[in-house]
Amino acid sequence: MFEIHEWKVVVAAVAGGGVTALALLGFARVQRWRWRDLEKQAPLAELRREFFWWEVGGVVAMLVAMLISWQVSMLIAARHVPPAAIYYLGPNALHWAVMAFFAGNILAVGPTHILYRWLMGPVRYARFRAYQTRKFGYDSRVWIVPFSALVGSTTAVVAALMLNWGVTFTGEAVVIAPLAPGDERHYSYDRVLHVRIVDVDGRPRLTLMFDDSVYWTSDEAPTRPSPDLIEAIAALVSDHSGLPIVRNVNHGAGG
């Protein structure tokens, strides 16, 4: 779970974004071309037909990068689950898919253009870049470096925070870690004052009350647990706290 010393992960992510920005800026400076001399050599429709499949290839490369990023992020998240966890409610596959969408876009841009430059050759690649500039109305190399640095560093920071966001039920305690660091709470089971399952519009909701008057509900977890998982968690807390599970049914959403 998130501890103060793990701020180094966030700091490293921000620093990495800065270094990446400088590297990409240097690459853009070295590889910069003069597209203005080429932009009127052919009608836009002709260029669109010429480079259609190259653009399709770029989209495919982004989708592949997103898929790889998604799988890698979920693998890292799975390895980050606390070893002592009996039950863990953390970010689900959809959360990581959102991160992978941004990461995949950023990761695919550089390698794709390096490959295209090699496959097309300098002259045709410059023509391809000039076509894209005409198509979008601006030179993408002007904004891609700061945009990539901003999105990349932000994605890295959010992903680092998400790795520590969740609720862990161990054999000794309940550990609640919010997305924002520094407010992680540990509750041993003797601090649980009440265990309740409420039926809210046909869906069970687990509520725990602790001795500092803090309430936690299963709706607050990053991933909403299934009814079977709610029952299993409630049974775990009940067994370790010695408290019965109180059940209330037919409550509305505000109940």
Secondary structure, 3 states (H helix, E strand, C coil): CCCHHHHHHHHHHHHHHHHHHHHHHHHHHHCCCCHHHCCCCCCHHHHHHHCHHHHHHHHHHHHHHHHHHHHHHHHHHHHCCCCCCCEEECCCHHHHHHHHHHHHHHHHHHHHHHHHHHHHCHHHHHHHHHHHHHHHCCCHHHHHHHHHHHHHHHHHHHHHHHCCCEEEECCCEEEEECCCCCCCEEEEHHHEEEEEEEEECCEEEEEEEECCCCEEEHHHCCCCCCHHHHHHHHHHHHHHHCCCEEEEEEECCCC
